[in-house]
Amino acid sequence: MRVSPAAREAERRAPADGALVDRARDGDAAAWAQLYRAHAGRLVAWLAHLTSPDVAASAEDLAAEAWLTAAEKVHEFRGDDDAFAGWLFGIARHHAQNARRRSARRGTSPVGQVEDALGDTAILHALEADVVADQWIHQALASLPTREREVIACIDVVGLDVAGTATALDISQVAVRVARHRGLARLRRTTLDG
């Protein structure tokens, strides 16, 4: 679920989002493919940290919904080269919030259903070192207040900048910096105490 340094470097060298968005507005499938390659992995990783196991929609499902919404509303996008990621992540955040509300109304736990079907031993045998590490990160982030968790997931997990994070979460850049500082301090205390 973490974005590799190689992926971040590839993203840095990718064409500016602004030019790609202009081409995507005109129906250029290659531009959409480039935008997707630049942001899809980070979007799914971020959504995985936003959703909890009791939400019926997976991070991949929510990302797909966000891409569909972005395709439908790309003509409404106004921003510079760096703003597209924040706009896309904001759309995804709204889909994640809606999924949480739907799950809460339903009162079902898809994780419990899967565990019942597979049995605990099948799940335990399937875990590998990366999965365990990702779970630890997910649990550490889950212990944070929502705002701090969202900010740290945006910046430190998927590599958005402060401006993109502010756009995605619909908060000021100052609020992003404060939430990140507080969240990282809280994680340090938790890690040192635990």
N, C-alpha and C positions, 0 to 999 in steps of 0.2 A: 504494500500500500504506500510505501514511501517512494518519492520521485528520486531517481538516481542522478548523480552529478552529470553523467553523460546526457541524460534526457534534458536536464536544465541547459546544458551547453548547446544542444541541438536546437532547443527553443530559442536561445539567445541569437543564434545564427539564422533563424527562420525569417522569411519576409515579414515586414511589418503587418500587423493585423488590419490596420486601416485600409491599406491597398487591397488586401484579401476580402475584407468586408464589402468594399465597393464592388469588387468583381462578383462576390456572392449575391449581392443585391440584384445584379444583372443576370443571375441564373447560372453562373459559371460553376460547374460541378467540381472542377479541379481546385478552385478556391475553397469550396466547402471542405474538400478532402484535406487540404493543407490546414485549415482552421481546426478541423477535427483532430488531425495528428498532433497539432501543437497543444491542444487543451484537453483532449478526452481522458488521458491517463490521470492527469492531475485532478480533473473533475470527479472521476470515479473515486479516487483516493480520498479526496476531501469529503465527498458524500458518505463514504464508508465511516468516516469519523463523526459525521453528524447524525447518522441513523443509529438506532439501537436495535438489538436483536428482536424486540417485540414488534417492530414495524414490518408490515407484510411486504412492502416494496423494497427490493434490493437497491444498492447503490447504482448498479448497472441500469436497472429499470428507471430510476429517477434521473440518471444522466441522459438516457434515451429520451425521456419526456422533456428534459431541458433543451436538448438539441432540436427536437421537433418544434418546441415553442420558439426557440431562437430563429429557426428557419421561417416560421410563420410571421415573426415580428421583426425580422432583420431590417425591414424598411423603416422601422421606428428608431433604430439605433442611431444615436448621435454621440460622437466622442472621438478622441484622438486614437493613435495607434495602441496605446496601453489600456484603453478603457474597455475593449471588447471582453477581455477575460473577466473583469469585475462585473460587467453586465450579464454575461453568461452564468457566472457563479451566483449572482443575485436571483436569476430565474430558477436555478437549481435549488437554491435555499427555499424559495417559495414552494416548490414541488415537495421538498423534504418536510416542510412544516405541514402542508396539506396531508401528506402520507401519515405523519404522526397523529394528526387529528382524526383521520379515518380509522387508524388502528385503535385509537383510544375509544372511539365510538363502538367499534366492533367488539373490543375486549378479547381478542384472540391473540395467541402467541404462536407464530409460525415455527419458532425454534422448538417449542415443546412438541409440536406435531412431528417435526423431523426427527427429534430424539426418540419419540415413541416408535416411529416407523423403522429407524435404523438400529436402535439400541445404543446405549452409551459406549460399549466397547468399540463399535465401528467408528464412532466419532473420535475417540481417544487414539486409536491406531492411525487415523488419517492425519493427525497433527504432525507438522514438521517444524524445524527450528524457526523458519521465517514466519510461519503462522503464529507460533508462540510469541515471537517478538512483536508482531503486529498486534496481537491481542493485549500484550502488556502495554503497548503504546496507547491502544484504544481505551484500556481501563484507566490508565493514568490520565488521559484527556477527559474521560467520562467523570472523573472525580472533581473536575474544575467546574466553576459556574459556567453557564451557557455562553455568555459573551466571551469570556477568556478562552474557552475551549474552541469556539468558532474562529477567533482571531489566530490562535496558535496553529490550528489546523490549516488555515489559509496561508499563513506566512511560512511556518516551519515544516509543515508536512508537504504541501503542494507547491510552495515557492512563489506565491503571489507577492507583489510588493505592497507597501502600505496603502498607496492610492487604490490599487485594485481591490484590496481587502475592504477598504472603506466603502467602495462602490458596491461590492458583493453583499456586504452586511448592512448597508444603508446607515452608516454611522460616520462621524468625522474622522479625519486622519489622526487627530489628537486622541480621540477615544480608542482608536486602534492601538496606538503606541502605549497608552496607559493600560489597556486590557492585556496586551502582550507582556508588559513588564510585570504586572501583578500575577498573571498566570504562570510565567516562568519562575517567579519567586516562590509561588505556592508549590509548583512541581519540585523545585529544589528542596524546599522544606520537607515535603512528603517523601521524597527519595532518600534524603539524609536521615529522616526519622524512622523510615520503614526498613 
